[in-house]
C-alpha cells in the first residue's frame, strides 16, 4: 500500500508495509486520516494516513475480505 502526504511540491508516497498478499478492499474515514485494508490474508489492518504507520490488525475472519465500510469517525468497520 502506498499512501501520499501533501507537500508544497505535490504528493510524496509513503510505503505502508504490512500486507504480504493481495489487497481486495480499502475504506477511508470521512476526514481521510484512517485507512482500512483487507484481502486474502483474512485480516483487516488500520493505517494512519498521515504517517503511513499501521495502527491495528484485526484477526478472526474465515475468508478473504472483499469489501470494507468505515464510518465517518473511523470507529466502526463493516
Order of alpha helices (4+ residues) and beta strands (2+ residues): beta-beta-beta-beta-beta-beta
